[in-house]
Amino acid sequence: MRLRVSEGIILAFFLYTAGIAPFFPDRHPGIQPILTLCAVVITLFLVARGATASRSEPGLPARARIFDHARDWLPIGYTLLAFREMELFVPAVYNQSFERSWMHLDAAILPWLRASPAASYLEFCYLLVYGLPAYCLWLLYKQQRRPACDYFWSLYLAGTLTAYALFPYFPSRPPRIAFPQSFPPPANALHRFNVALLNNATIHTGVFPSAHVSSAFAAAWALLLIFPKRKRFGYIALAYAISVAVATVFGRYHYAADVISGVFVSFTGVLISCCGRLRKAGGAGAT
């Protein structure tokens, strides 16, 4: 029984969360990170063991496929769980020192962004981020590249979970809340829907770096590496990631500094893959 590389990244994140919890006593994370870690360990190893055991039993290849396919899709749930886990690190008070320093760059670029006529398009791109990993998995299945799912998840999770891991160190609120009167976003139905979704489902620990941006760019890098001979998939994803980056500032969901840091964080998985081991494990680069 072996964990996939992407599953190892998931395990490392929850180990990290449980490890840093004692260093934030003012945030009151309690023992929940430990309980979450235990639940993640149990489910990871149960599914991995189920896949291994099913392959070893004659006449049961279908059950092994069920476990394997489950392992392809379960990281979506783990990513959501990791995101919610960061809510345990919400500070009691925001002093806005980070936010005030980040607003200087926003003040320089927002007048130019305000000239964009594509407000609805940008808001729609922002909304679609939540379904991006599912789309990428569907693409891998459709293009007969299912063996590369682990490689995709490894790059995507490295870029996304690294952003989550930094939230506790930069307690901050988005500009739409910290500075509601500064550069208010254009009002449209999609923006109101996105704000309502965030008000009811997001966490409030911090906005630096932007996980929306890091995850979108990480997905683009993954597709470029998985399909070196069909770069249109990666280039389309890259164009989309750039749109998301603009949308986060345009809609006042993030500061420009969050976006810049998110782009840098998105390369985490690419840097890990440079050792070669991850590329071999994920079966990337064949088509």
Secondary structure, 3 states (H helix, E strand, C coil): CCCCHHHHHHHHHHHHHHHHHHHCHHHCCCCHHHHHHHHHHHHHHHHHHHHHHHHHCCCCHHHHHHHHHHHHHHHHHHHHHHHHHHHHHCCCCCCCHHHHHHHHHHHHHHHHHCCCCCHHHHHHHHHHHHHHHHHHHHHHHHCCCHHHHHHHHHHHHHHHHHHHHHHHHCCCCCHHHHCCCCCCCCCCHHHHHHHHHHHHHCCCCCCCCCHHHHHHHHHHHHHHHHCCCCHHHHHHHHHHHHHHHHHHHHCCCCCHHHHHHHHHHCCHHHHHHCCCHHHHHHCCCCC
